[in-house]
Amino acid sequence: MPRRRRQQRLERVLGTPALFATAYGNVGSSIYYALGLVAGIALGLTPLVFVISGVIFAATAATYAEGTVLFPEAGGSSSFARYGFDELVSFVAAWAQMLNYVITIAISAFFVPHYLSIFWEPLRTNPWDVVGGAIVITLLVLLNIVGIREAARLNIFLAVVDFATQLLLVLIGFALIFSPHQVFSANLHWGVAPTWSSFFLAIPIAMIAYTGIETVSNLAEEARDPPRDIPRSISWVAGAVFAIYFTLPLIALSALPVHHVPGGGFATQLGQRPEPGGKGGFANDPVLGVVEHLGLHGTVLSGAKVYVGILAATILFIATNAGVIGASRITYAMASHRQFPEIFRRLHPKFKTPWLSLLVFGGIISIAVLLPGRTTFLGDMYAFGAMLSFTIAHASIIALRVKRRDREMRFRARPNLRVGGVDWPLFAIFGGLGTAAAWLVVVVQKADARSVGFGWLILGLILYAVYRRYVVHAPLRETVRAPVLIGPAIALEYRSILVPVKPGRESEEAIDFACRLATERRSSIAAVSVVVVPLELPLDAELPEAEAAANQALDSAVAIGELYGVDVIGRLLRAR
């Protein structure tokens, strides 16, 4: 008798430590490029810039904690905006998120060859870093289309090793090279290096250090106790990342201090671009630059460089993959809410993966923005998209507090101020003002980011309006889900949903609707496909064609469930 293979998936009972480790694996990877990117702009004020951006991020983390507990579903700011405002605002947030994912994919992949340059020096500079980054993206898109699953335990292990390594670098740096005079006096040239305009620009750019905070939102359905575990894990991630970004820049600027450059002005090798032949700065591999100037020598130095180079490349490779998966998830969610054409949520007939969204957003567009090889442009574009997305998230939480003023909430982030019968979220108000101001700084100071960013938004809004008017035939602000028949049974509470499936669109739509119910009610799904055995044959007779069709339907159901983060258990039964 045929048996379904066990699906190897991350256990759907995650506590705070598991959520923290998984999220930190994505958020913590940005240290490997953000340090050099920010130091090139902020110079000696880099530590202060990271502290300011960290405070804004803490407010943003509180917003995401409350929103994710309220709506434990993938989508982050897009989901918050749907309930706080309407579908049009939700689309703008989702489209900004898509830009963030594209930039995350491009910049993470771009820095993989930089850290592998310990084995072949040309990988540090153009054109080989661009070629290497494009290869990384292409490989990961193909692997995700085929449906290779991540090893969740390996990701958690690497996240722990990554944090421990960064902490070790900080401790060694404080012991060997930290210079309070250098960091707090000699490196500082207030209003000159950097100029005040550069200082304020560096703050939104520094927010790239917190890439991946929406990871916790995508894992919300897997939390054991969302009101407790989600806020704790987000606060742990924020605390760990803040600790590294508060201390490591102090060590980095002790190792690579600000200095005069020929022709006037100031610079630090931490933010200067490398040159062929191993000369120049360490903007492309800042953590390796710190390792080289920690005061280590000989075999210890060589071993440390190889270790950090391999670890950084691995972490960035995983972060790129997380971006590819995130882009496909947000595209699928947008298509499920009729913000995007239906074709983007259709699965590959063989591999059962959203191949078109992976190919277009994870591959083609990401490689296109990578090709110029301009790290600063990528940072500017991330700041444009992230600050807009975060601002919408803050505004949505404020709107939800007003709308739900009389409802009891499972979790409220703090601090709050009760005025007029409303618990006003001070964290969201402060965070929203901070991210909105940071977004305006990028828009005013960066012409390229302004042009491309607004072009991206306008293109998306045009496509959205045309699709809504001529295909969906619905108003822009109305929430429209995939057309599925809805019966009175949805009012019931249940822990599991039984869905009979067979090959075809009808079963895929039924599973899609069941997944939406499951995310709302935190249920699991049992997908059952029945092989009908003719009366003249024994019940355990081999029926390869019927079994293959049944397995195909079950694989499709499991794949749709994975996009929603819902546990779908496939069962193949025989009957007469």
Number of C-alpha atoms within 10 A of each C-alpha: 10 14 10 13 9 8 12 10 12 14 10 16 11 20 18 19 14 17 25 26 23 24 26 31 27 25 24 29 28 24 23 25 27 28 28 30 28 31 29 24 27 30 30 31 24 28 24 17 25 28 18 17 24 24 16 23 23 20 26 25 25 24 30 28 28 22 26 29 23 18 18 26 25 25 27 28 32 29 27 30 29 20 18 23 19 18 23 21 22 30 26 22 28 25 23 27 26 24 25 27 29 29 28 29 33 31 28 26 30 33 25 29 31 31 30 24 21 19 12 11 16 19 24 29 20 17 13 18 26 25 17 20 28 21 16 23 26 17 14 23 25 16 13 22 21 15 16 11 10 15 11 15 13 11 21 20 13 20 23 16 14 21 19 12 15 18 17 12 21 22 15 16 24 18 11 14 16 20 18 13 10 17 23 15 11 14 21 17 15 12 11 12 20 24 15 13 13 18 22 19 26 29 29 32 30 27 26 28 26 25 23 24 21 24 24 28 26 22 21 26 29 24 22 16 15 23 19 16 22 28 24 18 24 26 17 19 26 25 14 18 21 21 14 18 26 19 20 23 26 26 28 31 27 25 26 23 20 24 15 10 10 7 6 7 11 17 24 26 24 32 26 19 19 19 14 12 10 13 9 14 20 28 28 30 28 27 26 24 20 24 21 17 17 24 13 14 12 7 9 9 16 14 12 16 20 17 14 20 23 18 18 26 22 19 23 30 24 21 26 31 26 21 27 27 22 28 26 28 24 23 26 26 23 23 19 21 20 24 29 21 20 14 13 20 23 19 20 14 11 12 17 20 23 26 24 19 26 24 19 16 22 32 25 18 16 25 26 13 18 26 17 13 21 14 20 15 17 24 23 28 26 28 30 29 26 27 27 22 28 28 24 26 28 30 22 28 28 22 18 18 19 16 14 13 15 10 8 8 13 11 16 20 18 16 13 15 12 10 8 9 10 16 18 21 23 17 23 29 19 16 26 27 16 24 29 19 16 25 25 18 20 24 21 11 15 16 12 14 22 18 11 13 21 15 12 15 16 13 11 17 18 11 14 19 17 13 18 21 12 9 11 16 10 15 13 21 15 14 16 16 15 13 12 13 8 9 7 6 7 10 7 7 10 13 10 16 16 14 18 16 26 22 16 11 11 12 19 20 17 18 27 20 18 25 27 18 18 24 22 13 16 21 20 22 23 21 23 21 23 18 21 14 17 11 9 6 11 10 15 11 12 13 14 10 10 14 19 12 15 22 26 21 25 28 21 26 30 22 21 26 23 16 22 22 22 25 27 28 19 27 18 18 16 15 11 11
